[in-house]
């Protein structure tokens, strides 16, 4: 059986992955990753724009050597930094890019990533309400459920193949 989904010298089949879903842009991990990228970018753009007046302080060294109380109760340029550039937005955006990339490669992202995002989102919602952190539950659930969805699709495809239907 010849496999045309070859990447890096190994086929998806030889790596233990289904070639049926490898590289499909509509798969669950790609959707979850795109949502994470969108949320991270939105956070950076909106809060960055709201705190643009502090950019000069960030880059001229004003935040260097801040006293401990500025970390306990940030305000001014320090507070603006921690709610925008220093926030979760950059790691969330990077995680989204990684999840999307893995999804396009046909690699299933571990459900533990989804569970971790769900726990973080729920905890954030308990601490701060109202909060858009609840939106992170959407990609979290997609990542948690992706294995079940793939197994269901493969089961249906297997049943069709046994019945002679494409």
N, C-alpha and C positions, 0 to 999 in steps of 0.2 A: 504494500500500500504506500503510494507516494504522498508525501506531505509537502505542500507548497508554502506553509507558514513557517519559514525558517528565519531566525534572528540570531545573530552572533554565533553561527555555526551549529546551533542546536535547534531542532524543530520544537514547536510547542508540544507536540505529542511525546517526543523523547524527554522533555522536561516534566512530563506528567500533567500537562494541561490539555484541556479540550481545545481542539482547533476550531470547533464550531463557533466559539465565542471570542477567540483570540482576535484582538485588534478591532472589534466592532465598536464604533464610537458611541453607540447608544447603550452600552452596558452600564450596570448599576454603579460600579466604581468610578467610571468616567463622570457620570451625573453627580455623584457625591463629591468628587473632586472639584468639579466646576462650581458647585454651590459653595464649597469652602473657599475657593479662590475669590468668588464674588463677594462673600461676606468679609473676608480679610481686606480686599481692595476697597470695598465700600467703607469699612471702618477707617482705613487709612485716609481716604479722600475726604470723608465728611469731617472727622475729628482733626485731620491735618488742616483743612480749610478753616475750621473754627479757631484753631490755635496758631494760625500763620503769623500772628504778631509776635510770637515767642521764638520764631526760627533763628533770629539774630543771636539771641541769648544762648541757644543750643550750640551754635557753631563758633561762638567767640570765647568759649571756655567758662561761661558763668555757672554751668552745672558741675564743674570740677570741684571737688572738695566740699560738697554740700554737707552741712551739719546733719547729724543723725535724725534730728526731729523733722527735717525735710523729707526723709524717707518714711517716717511714721505717719506724718500728715502733710503730704505734698501739696504745694500751692504755687501759684505763679508759673514761671517757666518750667520748674521741675514737675509740677502737677500736670501741666500741659504736655510735657514730654511723655510721662507715664500713661496718659490716656490716649496717646496717638502713636508716635513712632516707637515708644518703648512698650507698647501694649502687646496683646496676643495677636494683633492683626498680621504682622509679618510672618510669624511661625504658622499661623492658620493658612495664610496664602501659600506658603511653601509646602505645607502638608497637602493642600488641595492640588497643587501642581504634581506632587509625587503620586498621590492617589490616582489622579487622572492618567498620568504616564503609565503606572502599573496596570490600570484598567485597559488602556489601549494595547498593552503588551500581552493581555490575556492572563495577567497574574492576579489572583484573588487576594485582596487586602485582608489581613486577619480581622476577625470580628472583634477582637480585643481593642482595636483602634476605634471602632464604632462605640463599643461599651465605654471606653475612656472618654470619648467626646461627649457621650450622653451623660455620664456622671458629672463631668465638668460643667456642662450646660445646665443641668438640673441644679447643681450646687450654686452656680452663679445666679440662677433665677430665685433661689431661696434667699440669697444674701441681698440682691438688688432687684427690686420690682418697681415699676415695669422695666423689663430689659429685653433687648433683642437677642440676648444669648440663647433664648429658647429656639431661635431659628437654626442653631447648630444641631438640634435634635433631628432635623430632616436628613442631612447627610449621615448622621450617626445611625439612624434606623436603616437607611439604604445600605450602609456597610455591614450592619448586623445581619440583615436579611439576604444579602447577596448570595450566600452559599445555598440557602433554601431555594431561592429563585433559580439559580443555575441548575440545581439538582432537579427541580420540577421541569425545567425546559429540556434537560437531557433525558429525563424519563419519558416525556411526551414524544421527543424525537425518536427515542428507542422504540416506543410502542408503534409509532408510525412506520418505522423501518421494518419491524416485524410483520406489520400488516401489509407491507408493500406500498404504502403511500409515501410520497416524498415530503 
